[in-house]
Amino acid sequence: MNQGRIWCVVKPTIGLPLFLGTVLLISVTIHKTVLGSADWLGAFFAGG
């Protein structure tokens, strides 16, 4: 692991949840934006 020294600066108990929470927030935001702007999605779920 070539980035192992980052944990000398940031404790893993703080850094890992912060990193995973950021990834989750970005993922949910992107999915909400894409699914909210898809005009065909409602028709797809209705069987059309």
Secondary structure, DSSP 8 states (H G I E B T S, - for coil): -TTGGGGGTS-HHHHHHHHHHHHHHHHHHHHHHHHHH-TTHHHHHTT-
